[in-house]
Amino acid sequence: MPKTDVLVLGAGIVGTSVAVHLAQRGLKVILVDRQGPGEGTSYGNAGILEGNTVFPPAFPSDFGALMRIALKRSTVANYHLSFLPRVAPWLMAFRAASQPERLVETAHVMRPLFARAVAEHEALAAASGAEPHLRKTGWLKLYRSAASLAALKPEFDLAASFGIAINPLNVADALALEPSLAPVFRRAMFWPGAASIDNPLALTRAYAAHYAALGGATVSGDARTLRRAGQTWVVDSAEGSIKAEQAVVALGPWAPDVLGPLGIRLPFGIKRGYHLHYRAEGNAGLTRPVLDADVGYCLGPMQQGIRLTTGAEFAARDAAPTPVQFGRLMPFAKALFPLGEPVESQPWLGCRPCFPDSRPVIGKARNHPGLWLTIGHAHWGLTLGPATGRLIAEMLTGATLFCDPAPYRAERFD
């Protein structure tokens, strides 16, 4: 039976980043996934490295917004009625974590990770030759009403206290940054410190290639076969069974399939999301991601075209796609930017792995020696992949930690 130092289960951006950081520290690592690196959840996102994130997405507090969601008229969220009884406890915990004082707490405990997000990507991009995929052109957020912008003042004030730069813009200033936009909004906020990626799949593959150059191996295998055998962890792969003293679970939305049989129960939730690429009409283009905040979608310039990403859908992970949000938001999106024909015939569907307090779990699995968890990154898997990889590698090797991992322990849910 082949043996290695560490098994990393999951070859998305988080798992690949973990594998790179472990290999950089001289450990023998095998990365295990059923798919190629970056081909799962990590493929579909707006491509934004949100190092400037302050508050996470919150449960709606406005009655009108809640009613639009309930009546399935919202552009921001959709749900499957049959799934509501299963997700209701998670939603109630999410609502509790969305209270103003809890959001401030989350902003503070997540800041060390977000503060390192862009720099850690820059380091891996430089080492892997992926720098051409990284843009440092900021992020533009648009607001169609002055009231919606004013409601965000607490977040902007906290951002300022963190030293995060934000530039308020009028319509003319915003159009100077992105001339292809139409003036259908009233205000804008420009976050110059944000970076973005023009092809998240290519980025993850570049990191995986760097990992291979460091001597790391990637094999096709089924993480659900993970089991304890004496003092080691064992997983079955196309290369046979592989054992290691340490195993890292970085499986995104599939983590419960592995952790459940091991008796590890966490309040894990799923937010499904869709994207579709469009050609731009004429000579229109974007130089940075643009968020239409009041409508709830993002336009991101990608190598494949303009990627339109939707808000959340609450449904079973493996339920059939229901991309109804496109029909609701397309009139707004086309009024803002001259979207042409879609590049693909069908939208891409992915699942964001989320805990109700919008923090990931990073650290040891209690009562399971040698098992480590890096799961539940919600909307920030791409953003926090390299920072998470560095932190878990420092923890696993006993190195000096760049931040305190206590707020990310699974034990917070006890």
N, C-alpha and C positions, 0 to 999 in steps of 0.2 A: 504494500500500500504506500503510494507516494506520500511524503511528509514535507511540510513547509512550516515556517514560523507563524504566519498569519493567513487565515482565510478571510477574504473580503467578499461578502455576499451582496451583489448588486453593482452593476457597472454603469449606473447613471452618473451625473456630475458629482454627487456626493461620494459615492463609492469609489469612483475613479480617482478623485482627489485624495481620499484616504489612502488608496493604494500607492499613489505617487509619493505622498509624504512618508509613508512607512518605508518604501523602497529607498528614498533619499537618505534614510537613517540606517541603511545597511541591512534591513530585514529581508528575508525571503518571503515573498508574498504571492499568493495566487488569487486572482480576481475571478469570481464565478457569476455567470448570468446565463439565462436562456437566450438572450439577445446580444447583439453587439453593443459596444459602449455607446451610451447616449441615445439609444433607439427607443427607450420607453418614455416615462414621464418627462425626462430632461429634454426631449426633442421639442416639446410644445410649450413655449412661454413667450413673453413679449421681448425677451432678449435684454432686459434691463438689469444692470448690477446696482441694486438699490442700497448702496452704502449710506444714502441719506434718509433711509426710512426712519420714521419716528413712531407714529402710531400704526398698529396693524389694522387691517380691515375689521370693522366692528359690526355687531348686530344692529340693525336699523332701529333708531329711537324715534323716528318720525312715523306717526300713525298712517299718514297717507302713503309713505313708501312701503310700509308693511301691508297695507291693503292692496296695493298694486302687485306685490309679490303673491299675496294670497289668491288674488283673482287671475293670476298668470298673465298680467299685462306689463310686468316690469322688464326693463332692459337689463337690469342689474343682476337678477337671479331668477332661476327656474327650479322646479322641484317635481318629483314623481310622487303623486298622492299616496301610492302604496308604500312608499319608503318612509313617510313621515313618522309612523309609530316607532320605527327602529332608530331614527335619527333624533327624535324629540329630546331624550335626555342630554345628548350632546349639544343640541341647540340651546337648551336651557343653561348648560354650563358655559357655553359661548356667550350667551346674553349676560350672564353674571360677570364674565371676564371683560365685557365691553363697557362696564361702568367707568366713568371718568377717572376715578382714582386708580382702578386696576390698569387702565390703559397707560397711565403715567408710570406705574410700577413696571409694566412690561417694557415700555420704552427705555427705562433706565437699565434693566437687566439684559436687554438685547443689544444695547449700544456697543459693548466691547466687540461683539461679533460683527455688527454692521460697520463699525469704525475700521476694521481690518479687511472688509470685503473686497474693495477695489485693489488695494495693495497686494493682497494674496493672489488675486487673479493676474495682476501685472507680473508677479514673480513667476507663476506657472506659465503664463503666456510667453514670457521671455525665454524660459528654459525649454519650452516645447516648440518654439517657432510659430506660435499662434498669434503673435502681436497684430498681424493684419486684420484679424477678426475683431479686435478691440477698438471701440470708438470712445473718445472722451469729449463728447459734444453735449453732455447734459441731457436733461429730460424736461419736456414742456408739458405742463398741466393746464388745461383750459376749463373755464367755468362759465356756464351760460347764465347764471344769475349772481348778482352781487351778494345775495343772502347766503348762498351756499359757500361762497368764499369766506364771508365774514364768520360763518360757523366754525371755520377751521383755525381761528386765531389762537386757541390754546396750543394746537399742534405747532403752528409757526413760532410761537413764543418759546416753546420747549426746544424746537430745532435751533433757534438762535442761542439758547443757553448751552446747547451742545457744540456750538461753533460751526453749525452747518449753514452754508451760504444759500440764501433764497433771494431771488430778484423778482419783485412784483412788476408786471408788465401791463401796459394798456394794449388795446387791440393792435394799434399801429406797430408797437414794439414787437409784439408776438409775430406779426406778419413779416416783419423785417427778418426775423429768424427763420421763418418757414413761409416763404412767399406763395406756396401752392395751397395754403389753407384759405378757406372762405371766412369772412368776418361774421360768423354766426354765434360767436361767444362774446362775453362782455369783459372778462378779465382773464389774466393768465399769471401763472407763477413758474419761473424758470429755476431749476435746480442744477446749477452748473457743475456740481461735484459728482453727479451721476455719470456712469459710463454705460455702454451698451455693447451688444454682440450682434454681428451681422449674420451669424449662422451657428446657433447653439450646438447642433449636432457635430459640425466640423470642429468646434472648439473642444468638445468632449473627446472626440476622436484624436485630436492633436495631443491632449493630455494623456490619453491612453497610449499613444505611440511613444511619448516621452517615458512613460512608465515601463514600456517594453524595452526601451533603450537602456534603462537602468537595471535590466535583468528580470523584471517582473513578468509573470505568465498570466494569460487570460484563457479560461477554459469554459466550454459550454457545460452547464450543469443545472440541476434542480435544487434550489436552496431549501425547498420543503423537506429534503432528505436529511437536513442537519440534525445531528444527534450526538449525545455524549457517549464516549467509549473510553472508560477508564479515566485517564488524566488528559484526554484529548477530545477535540471536536472533529467530527467526520461528516463529509458531504459527498454525495455521489455525483460524478461528472462523466462526460464522454471519454475522459482519460482513465476512468476507474475511480474508486473511492480515494479521497484525499483527506489526510488528517493533519491537524495543527493544534498547538497548545492554546492559541488565541483565535477567536473568530469575531469579525465585525459585521453586524447586520446593518446594511445600508440599502434597504429594499423598497423605500418609498411606500406606495400604497399596498404593496404585497407583503409588508412586514408582518401583519397579523397572521398570515398563512404559516409563517415559520414560528412566531413567538407563541401563538395559541397552544400548539401541541406541547410546548415546553412549560406551559403553565404561567406564562407572562401575560397578564391582562392589563391593558392600558386604555384610557378613553380616546381611542383612535377614531378619527373621522375622515371623511372623504369629501372634497369639493371637486366636482368634475368641471372641466373647462374645454372650450373648443377654440380652434383657430382655422383660418383659411387665408391663403395668399391671393392677392389681386394684382393685376397689372394696373399701372397708373395710366391715365389718359394723357395723350399728348406728351409734353415735356415735364409734366408734374413730377415732383419727388419730395422726399423728406430726408433730412440730414440727422435726425434724432427721433426717438420714440415720442409720441404725442398721446396724452391721456385726455379723453373727453370725460371729465370727472363726473358731471351730472348725469350723463347717459350711461356710463359704466363700461366702456370698451377702450382698447388701446390700439393705435396704429404704429407698427414698428417696421422700419425699412430693413429688409432682409435680402440676402442674395437671391432668394426665390421670388421676391416681389414684396409688396406691402402686406405685412402680416396683420390681420385683424383678429384680436383675441377678445373673447367674451368674458362676462362675469361668471359667477359660480352657479353650478347646478347640483342640487342635492338629490342624489339617486344612488342606487346600489352600484358598486364599482364596476361590475360586469354586466350591468343592464344595457340594453340596446341604446344606441345614440338617439338623442332627441334634440337636435340643434335648432330649436325654435327661436332662440334669442337672436339669431341672425335676421330673421324676418322682422323682429321688433326694432332692432337698432340700425339696420341698413339705411333707412331714410335719413337718419341723423348723420351717419358716417359719410354717405354720398353727398350730403349738403355741406359737410365740412371739407372733404377732400375728394378730388375727381377719381374715384375708384373705377377701374374698367372691369374687364371680364375676370372671373376667378381663374387661377392657375390650375387648381385641382378640381375634380368633379365632386368630391365629397369633403366636408370639414374633417380635420383631425380632432380626435377626442383623447383627452388625458385626464388623470386623476391626481389631484394635489393631496398629499397626506398631511393631515392637520390634527393638532391637539386643540382643545377649546380655549386654552390660554395663549395660543399663537406663539408658543415657544417650542423649539425642537427638544427631543431627548438626546442628550449626548453624554455618554459615560458608561460605567459598568452596569451589567444586568445583575441585580441582587440575587444571591443564592445560586448563581450560575458562574462558577469560576472560569475566567478566561473568555467570557462572552461580553461583547461591547455593543452598544446601541448608538446609531447615528440616524435617527428617523424623525419624521414629523416636521419637515422644514416648510410646509405650507406653500406660501407664494414665493418663497425665497430659496428654493433649492439651488438654482443657478447662482444667485447672489452669494450664498453662504457656503457653497461646496468647498472651495479651497480653504477658507477659514476653519470650517469644521474639520477638514482633513488634517490641517496642521494641529488643531487642538487635540483631536483624538490620538494622533501620533505622539504628541508630547505626553499625554496621559499614559498611553500604553508603554512607552519607553522610559518613563520616570524622569523626563526632561523638565526644565523650568517651563511653566505654563504661561502663555501670553495673556490669559484672563482666568478668572475664577469660574470653574464649570458648575459650581453648586446650583445656580438657578436652573440648570438644564437637566438635573438629575430626575430619573423616573420616579424616585421616592416622593416627589412633591405631590403625587396623586394618591398617596396613602391616606 
